[in-house]
């Protein structure tokens, strides 16, 4: 399939939206007519600006604040981290001078991201299976009251902006599964469709932690959290005198999983940690970028400043995922920004077919899709993933067990 139309300037949002609608609108959840941007601009320039202006002073106190927005302590860097515009080691170093309590709490969140990637590298698609406990059956009414201001607001934030503070992700996941007994994997898919930081690793781990399949301790969501983190939602709610989440949900732990995937070794199809050093078999003729590593600091990209760059939108897979158009807008902005500095070609089709016969330099990505695609490609040069803490034999049964084996 020929390359797609040239990308428009990254700062012309209307033109980027039109490009997405024209070139890949048929792949989006909303269809070509429904494509619109989310709440973050994509691209290395935007990522660099966000990191340069990052100030985590007060993070430990305000990281869970939901409303008002100006009091939130969340850094909003997650979309740039998920797409490799900012790497975890880079963000880790950038906050070194922060107040000690804020530094510890923020770096702990970065380590949670790394732990999620370690799990995904070892388990791959098995991360969609309960890690330690089955989800507990819910005795509550499965009907979802659409009048709840808190849930309506979270839905709007997710579907309109494509980003949520972690507190509201937990609210939604708990309400979805712990209180209403819905399948957590369906809820995780819904998040993945809309989140600009959509990462199966972080998303699945977050859901498993919240619904209790990862820890055996479901997170209970009630009115108390909303009144503490976003009191104006309760004040404006039509159900404020008859709140359906006034009390804590009945949230017992589900039964233990007999054959927990996290207890086993690397699962079939999982990517693993990748090479420790550059592996070269022949001279590459192009750099292949993946959605996990779109930044200027991508190791393969920086190693070959004069080679052309290819990015392939995997049409067969994207047809099944049906991601929101705002995710494609963010991706297009990332690519448009890079195209201002590099000879970039964007293609649409089957990855193996589009890259057949091309000797590629690429950066390993610890996701199952990379392992599947790499088997059918000519990887002339494979670069290591920029881990914050390279996986070894750390125990992955829990974050705390894993953390003990990480020397950071």
Order of alpha helices (4+ residues) and beta strands (2+ residues): alpha-alpha-alpha-alpha-alpha-alpha-alpha-alpha-alpha-alpha-alpha-alpha-beta-beta-alpha-beta-alpha-alpha-beta-alpha-beta-alpha-beta-alpha
